[in-house]
Amino acid sequence: MKRFKQFRLTAWQAFTRQVSPAMLATILAGLVVGFLLFVPPLRGLADDGTFPQILANNGLYRLSGYQTTTYVNPQLGIMRYFNELRGTSFTAQTLFIQVAILVNKLVHSQTVFDVRFLGLTYTGPYLGRIYLLTKALTQPYRRIRSYFLAVAVVLVFADAAFILSFNSFYATPVMVIGMLYVVATTLLVARLRTMNWRLVIGFFGGVALLVTATPQNGLLVLCFVIASGGFFFVVTRGSRWLWLLAGLLMLLILGGLSYTSLSSEQRAMNRYQSFTHGVLTQDTDASQSLEHSGISPQYGLMKDEDYYPTAFTAQRPSSRSVQRHLIQRYTGVWVSRYYLQHPRQFLTLLDLAASDMMMTQNKSVGDYQKGAGKAPGAQVTLFTSFSAAAGSFFPERFAFNVLLVVALLMIFAVGVYNDLRAQRVASVVRFFLVCGLLLIFISVPIMAIIGGGTTALAQRLLMVPLSIDMVLLIFLADMLNHRLWHADDAETEV
């Protein structure tokens, strides 16, 4: 028995010398990604009807037999002639898609695009960020708890709910990669306690990815400005403050440009569905409230209608009268004032958002290609343990979210107080990061309800689980490393 214990100890010491927690997380995540994306049959997320615009914008088109919602489409055509829609709009997705098309042309085909090249293009940056995040959470320790944290990172961010989107044209991979980079670089600045400009530039790059992944993320730039507040406690020279302020100003401009990049038709659609799937969801007749607020009561008959109706509708949403008498009058100020006057209805909608926010797996589309022997719309069940548990057990009340935010802020604030007294800044940097993430956690459901009602709510709430998962991982790491209420001097070791 004594020999066995000695052998086990020696084997563990040899393992920890050769494999760091960050390397372990990267290897495990790589195995999950490799299996889900590249081992036949092809897995991914099917088109829910939103792909055509981004396909056309990137010079791709649907081939014969293209499937919508039921099966993943493994191949697309590459346009060889003039495309009037190419480059008409820009998101961070465009960068990854264009790289994937270039690699596809070099090694596969000039005319047919294999969607797995897009998955491969996302995989490289993703694994690099997994390594960086795990290092930021565990360095310099190589104890059992550090390897436990590495496994936790894999369980959360290598969940199939995120990974399957790599073989698709949703914005999810860009947001996952961006969030991993933002949090990892900030935690590393907190650990090193010096202004490493490569890390700061990495932070700015991650934020740029996030706010340009989709126009609705543009407003979140304000949350990331708050998250960067700890950097000003690390900077020691005034001239560097100016560089930081200049970088944050550029991010604010980029966020504004992203938010305003929506076409007039997209804005009209969001306003219309915010009205029909939000304001009109109250149980009582909304006619009186609408008339009092300056909108004709006749539009109260449009409850639950979509901007692109699939059945008969009394009046087309795109008609001139609807545009003039509803869309143009239905502004952000109008809807905000309406919900202030009807707080119970707004809270009901926020509770509905809270019930959907941890549902990260897209249940509305299939995950397999046709011919894989799976039923139409079949879902992957492997590597979904975390998303399934979070979706099932996380409380479905917005009030709980508010209480959780208050509790977490109070816990992290103790570390800030202790570190400031000891003239250390690690906990301060982490606190500002947590503040920014928790602001996302609270504000995104509110913006989603005001901006689009309950339409495709789960998809528009993706930043919510990403932010709270990050905060809870930071909390777990600080507890296990005994630095929740004070910084550890060993953190500065490389």
C-alpha positions as CSV (number, residue, x, y, z in Angstrom):
1,M,0.0,0.0,0.0
2,K,2.8,2.4,0.8
3,R,4.5,1.7,-2.5
4,F,1.2,2.3,-4.3
5,K,0.8,5.7,-2.6
6,Q,4.4,6.6,-3.4
7,F,3.9,5.6,-7.1
8,R,0.6,7.6,-7.3
9,L,2.4,10.6,-5.8
10,T,5.3,10.3,-8.2
11,A,2.9,9.9,-11.2
12,W,0.9,12.9,-10.1
13,Q,4.1,15.1,-9.8
14,A,5.3,13.9,-13.2
15,F,1.9,14.8,-14.7
16,T,1.7,18.2,-13.2
17,R,5.3,19.0,-14.4
18,Q,4.4,18.1,-18.0
19,V,0.8,19.2,-18.2
20,S,-0.4,22.5,-16.8
21,P,-4.1,23.2,-16.0
22,A,-4.3,25.4,-19.0
23,M,-2.9,22.8,-21.3
24,L,-5.3,20.2,-19.8
25,A,-8.3,22.4,-20.5
26,T,-7.1,23.0,-24.1
27,I,-6.6,19.3,-24.8
28,L,-10.0,18.4,-23.4
29,A,-11.7,21.2,-25.2
30,G,-9.9,20.2,-28.4
31,L,-11.1,16.6,-28.1
32,V,-14.7,17.7,-27.6
33,V,-14.5,20.2,-30.5
34,G,-12.8,17.6,-32.8
35,F,-15.5,15.0,-32.1
36,L,-18.5,17.3,-32.4
37,L,-17.4,19.2,-35.5
38,F,-15.2,16.9,-37.6
39,V,-16.0,13.3,-36.8
40,P,-18.8,12.0,-39.1
41,P,-21.7,12.5,-39.3
42,L,-21.5,16.2,-39.6
43,R,-23.0,18.1,-36.7
44,G,-23.8,21.8,-36.4
45,L,-26.9,24.0,-36.2
46,A,-29.4,24.1,-39.1
47,D,-30.6,27.4,-40.7
48,D,-33.5,28.9,-38.8
49,G,-34.2,31.2,-41.7
50,T,-31.7,33.9,-40.9
51,F,-28.8,32.7,-43.0
52,P,-29.6,34.0,-46.5
53,Q,-28.6,37.6,-45.7
54,I,-25.2,36.7,-44.3
55,L,-24.6,34.1,-47.0
56,A,-25.2,36.6,-49.8
57,N,-23.2,39.3,-48.0
58,N,-20.2,36.9,-48.0
59,G,-20.5,35.6,-51.6
60,L,-22.2,32.3,-50.8
61,Y,-25.4,30.8,-52.0
62,R,-27.7,27.8,-51.2
63,L,-27.3,24.7,-53.3
64,S,-30.1,22.4,-54.5
65,G,-31.6,20.5,-51.7
66,Y,-30.9,23.1,-49.1
67,Q,-32.6,22.3,-45.8
68,T,-34.1,24.8,-43.3
69,T,-34.5,24.1,-39.6
70,T,-34.5,20.3,-39.9
71,Y,-30.9,19.4,-41.1
72,V,-27.5,21.0,-41.3
73,N,-26.3,21.9,-44.8
74,P,-22.7,20.6,-45.2
75,Q,-22.0,22.5,-48.4
76,L,-22.8,25.8,-50.1
77,G,-22.0,27.4,-53.4
78,I,-19.3,30.1,-53.8
79,M,-20.5,32.9,-56.1
80,R,-18.3,33.4,-59.2
81,Y,-20.1,36.4,-60.7
82,F,-21.1,39.9,-59.6
83,N,-22.9,40.0,-56.3
84,E,-24.7,43.3,-55.6
85,L,-25.2,42.3,-51.9
86,R,-21.6,41.4,-51.2
87,G,-20.2,43.7,-48.5
88,T,-23.4,45.7,-47.9
89,S,-23.1,45.1,-44.2
90,F,-20.3,44.2,-41.8
91,T,-20.2,42.1,-38.6
92,A,-17.3,40.4,-36.9
93,Q,-18.6,37.2,-38.5
94,T,-17.5,38.4,-41.9
95,L,-13.8,38.2,-40.9
96,F,-14.0,34.5,-39.9
97,I,-16.2,33.6,-42.9
98,Q,-13.9,35.2,-45.4
99,V,-10.8,33.4,-43.9
100,A,-12.8,30.1,-44.0
101,I,-13.7,30.7,-47.7
102,L,-10.0,31.5,-48.5
103,V,-8.8,28.3,-46.9
104,N,-11.5,26.4,-48.6
105,K,-10.4,27.7,-52.0
106,L,-6.8,26.9,-51.3
107,V,-7.2,23.3,-50.2
108,H,-10.7,22.1,-51.2
109,S,-12.7,23.8,-54.0
110,Q,-13.1,27.2,-55.8
111,T,-16.8,26.7,-56.3
112,V,-18.1,24.6,-53.3
113,F,-17.7,25.7,-49.7
114,D,-17.6,23.0,-47.0
115,V,-19.0,24.4,-43.7
116,R,-16.4,22.5,-41.7
117,F,-13.8,25.0,-42.8
118,L,-15.8,27.6,-40.9
119,G,-15.7,25.4,-37.9
120,L,-12.0,25.0,-38.3
121,T,-11.5,28.8,-38.6
122,Y,-13.3,29.3,-35.3
123,T,-11.5,26.4,-33.5
124,G,-8.0,27.9,-33.5
125,P,-8.9,31.2,-31.8
126,Y,-11.3,29.4,-29.5
127,L,-8.8,26.9,-28.1
128,G,-6.2,29.7,-27.7
129,R,-8.7,31.6,-25.6
130,I,-9.6,28.5,-23.5
131,Y,-5.9,28.2,-22.7
132,L,-5.6,31.9,-21.8
133,L,-8.7,31.9,-19.6
134,T,-7.7,28.7,-17.7
135,K,-4.2,30.2,-17.2
136,A,-5.7,33.4,-15.8
137,L,-7.9,31.4,-13.4
138,T,-5.3,29.0,-12.1
139,Q,-1.7,30.4,-12.6
140,P,0.7,29.8,-10.8
141,Y,-0.8,26.8,-9.0
142,R,-0.7,23.2,-10.2
143,R,-2.7,21.7,-7.4
144,I,-5.7,19.5,-7.6
145,R,-8.0,22.5,-7.3
146,S,-6.4,24.0,-10.4
147,Y,-7.1,21.0,-12.5
148,F,-10.6,20.9,-11.2
149,L,-11.0,24.5,-12.4
150,A,-9.6,23.4,-15.8
151,V,-12.3,20.8,-16.1
152,A,-14.9,23.3,-15.0
153,V,-13.9,25.6,-17.8
154,V,-14.3,22.8,-20.3
155,L,-17.7,21.8,-18.9
156,V,-19.0,25.3,-19.3
157,F,-17.4,26.6,-22.5
158,A,-16.9,23.3,-24.4
159,D,-20.6,22.5,-24.1
160,A,-22.2,21.4,-27.3
161,A,-24.7,24.3,-27.0
162,F,-21.8,26.6,-27.9
163,I,-19.6,24.3,-30.0
164,L,-22.2,23.2,-32.6
165,S,-22.7,26.8,-33.7
166,F,-19.1,26.7,-35.1
167,N,-20.5,24.8,-38.1
168,S,-23.1,27.4,-38.8
169,F,-23.7,31.1,-39.6
170,Y,-24.9,32.3,-36.2
171,A,-23.0,34.9,-34.3
172,T,-22.6,32.7,-31.2
173,P,-18.9,31.6,-31.9
174,V,-17.8,35.2,-32.3
175,M,-19.4,36.1,-28.9
176,V,-17.9,33.1,-27.1
177,I,-14.4,33.8,-28.4
178,G,-14.7,37.5,-27.7
179,M,-15.9,36.9,-24.1
180,L,-13.2,34.4,-23.4
181,Y,-10.6,36.9,-24.5
182,V,-12.0,39.9,-22.6
183,V,-12.2,38.1,-19.3
184,A,-8.9,36.2,-19.7
185,T,-6.9,39.4,-20.5
186,T,-8.5,41.4,-17.7
187,L,-7.8,38.6,-15.1
188,L,-4.2,38.4,-16.3
189,V,-3.8,42.2,-15.8
190,A,-5.2,41.7,-12.3
191,R,-2.7,38.9,-11.6
192,L,0.4,40.7,-12.9
193,R,-0.6,44.1,-11.4
194,T,1.2,45.9,-14.2
195,M,-0.1,47.5,-17.3
196,N,0.8,44.9,-20.0
197,W,-0.2,46.6,-23.2
198,R,-0.4,43.4,-25.1
199,L,-3.1,42.3,-22.7
200,V,-4.9,45.6,-22.9
201,I,-4.9,45.5,-26.7
202,G,-6.2,42.0,-26.4
203,F,-9.0,43.3,-24.2
204,F,-9.9,45.9,-26.8
205,G,-9.8,43.3,-29.5
206,G,-12.2,41.0,-27.6
207,V,-14.6,43.9,-26.9
208,A,-14.5,44.8,-30.6
209,L,-15.4,41.3,-31.6
210,L,-18.3,41.3,-29.1
211,V,-19.9,44.6,-30.0
212,T,-19.6,44.0,-33.7
213,A,-20.8,40.3,-33.6
214,T,-24.4,41.6,-34.0
215,P,-25.8,45.1,-34.0
216,Q,-27.8,44.6,-30.8
217,N,-24.5,44.1,-28.9
218,G,-23.5,47.7,-29.8
219,L,-25.0,49.2,-26.6
220,L,-23.0,46.6,-24.5
221,V,-19.9,48.6,-25.1
222,L,-20.9,50.7,-22.1
223,C,-20.7,47.6,-19.9
224,F,-17.2,46.8,-21.1
225,V,-16.1,50.4,-20.5
226,I,-17.1,49.8,-16.9
227,A,-15.3,46.4,-16.9
228,S,-12.1,48.2,-17.9
229,G,-12.3,50.6,-15.0
230,G,-9.7,48.6,-13.0
231,F,-7.1,49.3,-15.6
232,F,-6.9,52.9,-14.3
233,F,-5.8,51.6,-10.9
234,V,-2.9,49.8,-12.6
235,V,-1.6,52.6,-14.8
236,T,0.9,54.7,-12.9
237,R,1.7,57.5,-15.4
238,G,-0.8,60.1,-16.5
239,S,0.2,59.8,-20.2
240,R,-0.9,56.2,-20.2
241,W,-4.3,57.3,-19.0
242,L,-4.7,59.2,-22.2
243,W,-3.9,56.1,-24.2
244,L,-6.5,54.1,-22.3
245,L,-9.1,56.9,-22.7
246,A,-8.4,57.0,-26.4
247,G,-8.9,53.2,-26.7
248,L,-12.1,53.4,-24.8
249,L,-13.3,56.2,-27.0
250,M,-12.6,54.1,-30.1
251,L,-14.6,51.3,-28.6
252,L,-17.6,53.6,-27.9
253,I,-17.5,54.8,-31.5
254,L,-17.3,51.2,-32.7
255,G,-20.2,50.2,-30.5
256,G,-22.3,53.2,-31.8
257,L,-21.5,52.3,-35.4
258,S,-22.4,48.7,-34.8
259,Y,-25.7,49.6,-33.2
260,T,-26.7,52.0,-36.0
261,S,-25.7,49.6,-38.8
262,L,-29.2,48.0,-38.8
263,S,-31.0,48.7,-42.0
264,S,-34.3,50.7,-41.9
265,E,-36.2,47.5,-42.7
266,Q,-34.6,45.6,-39.8
267,R,-35.4,48.5,-37.4
268,A,-39.0,48.5,-38.6
269,M,-39.2,44.7,-38.0
270,N,-37.7,45.0,-34.5
271,R,-40.1,47.8,-33.6
272,Y,-43.1,46.0,-35.0
273,Q,-42.4,42.8,-33.1
274,S,-41.5,44.6,-29.9
275,F,-45.0,46.0,-30.2
276,T,-46.9,42.9,-31.2
277,H,-44.9,40.5,-29.0
278,G,-44.2,42.8,-26.1
279,V,-46.6,45.7,-25.5
280,L,-49.7,43.7,-26.7
281,T,-49.0,40.7,-24.5
282,Q,-50.9,42.0,-21.5
283,D,-54.0,40.0,-20.6
284,T,-56.4,42.9,-20.7
285,D,-57.5,45.0,-23.7
286,A,-54.6,47.3,-24.7
287,S,-56.8,49.7,-26.8
288,Q,-57.2,52.3,-24.0
289,S,-53.5,52.3,-23.1
290,L,-52.6,52.7,-26.8
291,E,-55.0,55.6,-27.4
292,H,-53.8,57.4,-24.3
293,S,-50.2,57.0,-25.6
294,G,-50.9,58.4,-29.0
295,I,-51.2,55.2,-31.1
296,S,-54.4,54.2,-32.7
297,P,-56.3,51.4,-30.8
298,Q,-56.9,49.5,-34.0
299,Y,-53.3,48.3,-33.9
300,G,-54.2,46.4,-30.7
301,L,-55.6,43.7,-33.0
302,M,-52.1,42.8,-34.2
303,K,-51.2,40.8,-31.0
304,D,-48.6,38.1,-31.6
305,E,-48.2,38.9,-35.4
306,D,-44.8,38.8,-37.1
307,Y,-43.4,41.4,-39.4
308,Y,-43.2,38.7,-42.1
309,P,-46.5,36.9,-41.6
310,T,-47.0,33.4,-42.9
311,A,-50.8,33.5,-42.8
312,F,-53.5,36.1,-43.5
313,T,-53.1,39.5,-41.9
314,A,-55.6,42.3,-42.0
315,Q,-52.9,44.9,-42.7
316,R,-49.4,44.3,-44.0
317,P,-46.7,45.4,-41.5
318,S,-44.7,46.9,-44.3
319,S,-47.7,49.0,-45.6
320,R,-47.5,52.8,-45.7
321,S,-50.2,53.3,-43.0
322,V,-48.5,50.9,-40.5
323,Q,-45.2,52.5,-41.1
324,R,-46.5,56.0,-40.7
325,H,-49.0,55.6,-37.8
326,L,-47.3,52.8,-35.8
327,I,-43.6,52.3,-36.6
328,Q,-42.7,55.9,-36.8
329,R,-44.5,56.7,-33.5
330,Y,-43.3,53.6,-31.7
331,T,-39.9,54.9,-30.5
332,G,-37.7,53.7,-27.7
333,V,-39.0,56.6,-25.5
334,W,-42.6,55.5,-26.2
335,V,-42.0,51.9,-25.2
336,S,-39.9,52.8,-22.2
337,R,-42.7,55.2,-20.9
338,Y,-45.3,52.5,-21.6
339,Y,-43.5,49.9,-19.5
340,L,-43.0,52.4,-16.7
341,Q,-46.7,52.9,-16.7
342,H,-47.3,49.1,-16.7
343,P,-44.6,47.7,-14.4
344,R,-46.5,44.4,-13.7
345,Q,-46.6,43.6,-17.4
346,F,-42.9,44.5,-17.8
347,L,-42.0,42.3,-14.9
348,T,-44.0,39.4,-16.4
349,L,-42.0,39.7,-19.6
350,L,-38.7,39.9,-17.7
351,D,-39.6,36.7,-15.9
352,L,-40.3,35.1,-19.3
353,A,-36.8,36.3,-20.3
354,A,-35.3,34.9,-17.1
355,S,-36.9,31.5,-17.9
356,D,-35.2,31.4,-21.3
357,M,-31.8,33.0,-20.6
358,M,-29.9,29.8,-19.6
359,M,-31.4,27.8,-22.5
360,T,-28.2,28.1,-24.6
361,Q,-28.9,25.0,-26.8
362,N,-30.9,26.0,-29.9
363,K,-34.0,23.7,-29.7
364,S,-35.7,25.1,-32.8
365,V,-33.3,23.6,-35.3
366,G,-31.7,20.2,-36.0
367,D,-28.1,19.4,-35.3
368,Y,-27.3,16.7,-37.9
369,Q,-26.9,16.6,-41.7
370,K,-29.4,14.7,-43.8
371,G,-28.4,11.1,-44.3
372,A,-27.0,10.7,-40.8
373,G,-29.8,8.4,-39.8
374,K,-31.3,10.9,-37.5
375,A,-34.9,12.2,-37.5
376,P,-35.6,15.7,-38.8
377,G,-34.7,18.2,-36.2
378,A,-32.8,15.7,-34.0
379,Q,-30.6,17.2,-31.3
380,V,-27.2,16.3,-30.0
381,T,-27.2,15.1,-26.4
382,L,-23.5,14.4,-25.9
383,F,-21.5,17.1,-24.0
384,T,-24.6,19.1,-23.1
385,S,-24.6,18.3,-19.3
386,F,-23.9,21.9,-18.2
387,S,-26.3,23.7,-20.5
388,A,-29.0,21.1,-19.7
389,A,-28.5,21.5,-15.9
390,A,-28.3,25.3,-16.1
391,G,-31.5,25.5,-18.2
392,S,-33.3,23.2,-15.8
393,F,-32.3,24.4,-12.4
394,F,-31.4,28.1,-12.7
395,P,-34.3,30.1,-11.0
396,E,-36.7,31.5,-13.5
397,R,-37.4,34.9,-11.9
398,F,-35.8,38.2,-12.8
399,A,-36.0,39.2,-9.1
400,F,-33.7,36.4,-8.3
401,N,-31.2,37.7,-10.8
402,V,-31.3,41.1,-9.2
403,L,-30.7,39.6,-5.7
404,L,-27.9,37.4,-7.1
405,V,-26.2,40.5,-8.6
406,V,-26.4,42.4,-5.2
407,A,-25.0,39.4,-3.3
408,L,-22.1,38.9,-5.7
409,L,-21.2,42.6,-5.7
410,M,-21.2,42.7,-1.9
411,I,-18.9,39.6,-1.8
412,F,-16.4,41.0,-4.3
413,A,-16.5,44.5,-2.7
414,V,-15.0,43.1,0.5
415,G,-11.9,42.1,-1.5
416,V,-11.7,45.6,-3.0
417,Y,-11.8,47.2,0.5
418,N,-9.1,44.9,1.9
419,D,-6.8,45.3,-1.1
420,L,-7.2,49.1,-1.2
421,R,-6.2,49.2,2.5
422,A,-3.2,47.0,1.7
423,Q,-2.4,49.2,-1.4
424,R,-2.9,46.3,-3.8
425,V,-5.1,46.4,-6.9
426,A,-5.8,42.8,-8.0
427,S,-9.2,42.6,-6.4
428,V,-10.0,46.1,-7.7
429,V,-9.4,45.0,-11.3
430,R,-11.5,41.9,-10.8
431,F,-14.3,43.9,-9.2
432,F,-14.7,46.2,-12.1
433,L,-14.7,43.3,-14.5
434,V,-17.4,41.6,-12.4
435,C,-19.4,44.8,-12.4
436,G,-19.4,45.0,-16.2
437,L,-20.4,41.4,-16.6
438,L,-23.2,41.6,-14.0
439,L,-24.5,44.8,-15.8
440,I,-24.7,42.7,-19.0
441,F,-26.5,40.0,-17.0
442,I,-29.2,42.5,-15.8
443,S,-29.4,44.9,-18.8
444,V,-29.6,42.4,-21.8
445,P,-33.0,41.0,-20.8
446,I,-34.4,44.6,-20.4
447,M,-33.0,45.7,-23.8
448,A,-34.2,42.5,-25.4
449,I,-37.8,43.0,-24.3
450,I,-37.8,46.7,-25.2
451,G,-36.1,46.1,-28.5
452,G,-37.9,43.0,-29.8
453,G,-40.4,41.7,-27.4
454,T,-40.4,37.9,-26.9
455,T,-39.5,37.1,-30.5
456,A,-36.6,34.7,-30.7
457,L,-35.9,35.6,-27.1
458,A,-33.5,32.8,-26.2
459,Q,-31.2,33.7,-29.1
460,R,-31.1,37.4,-28.2
461,L,-30.1,36.6,-24.6
462,L,-26.9,34.7,-25.4
463,M,-24.7,37.3,-23.6
464,V,-26.6,36.7,-20.4
465,P,-25.4,33.1,-19.8
466,L,-21.9,34.0,-21.1
467,S,-21.6,36.8,-18.5
468,I,-23.0,35.0,-15.5
469,D,-21.0,31.8,-16.3
470,M,-17.9,33.9,-16.3
471,V,-18.7,35.6,-13.0
472,L,-19.4,32.3,-11.3
473,L,-16.2,30.8,-12.6
474,I,-14.2,33.8,-11.3
475,F,-16.0,33.4,-7.9
476,L,-15.2,29.7,-7.8
477,A,-11.5,30.3,-8.7
478,D,-11.2,33.0,-6.1
479,M,-12.7,30.7,-3.5
480,L,-10.5,27.7,-4.3
481,N,-7.4,29.9,-4.5
482,H,-8.2,31.6,-1.2
483,R,-8.2,35.1,-2.7
484,L,-11.8,36.0,-2.7
485,W,-11.4,38.7,0.0
486,H,-7.7,39.6,-0.6
487,A,-5.1,39.2,-3.3
488,D,-2.5,36.5,-3.1
489,D,1.2,37.5,-3.4
490,A,1.8,34.3,-5.4
491,E,-0.4,35.6,-8.2
492,T,2.4,37.6,-9.6
493,E,4.5,34.5,-10.3
494,V,4.7,33.5,-14.0
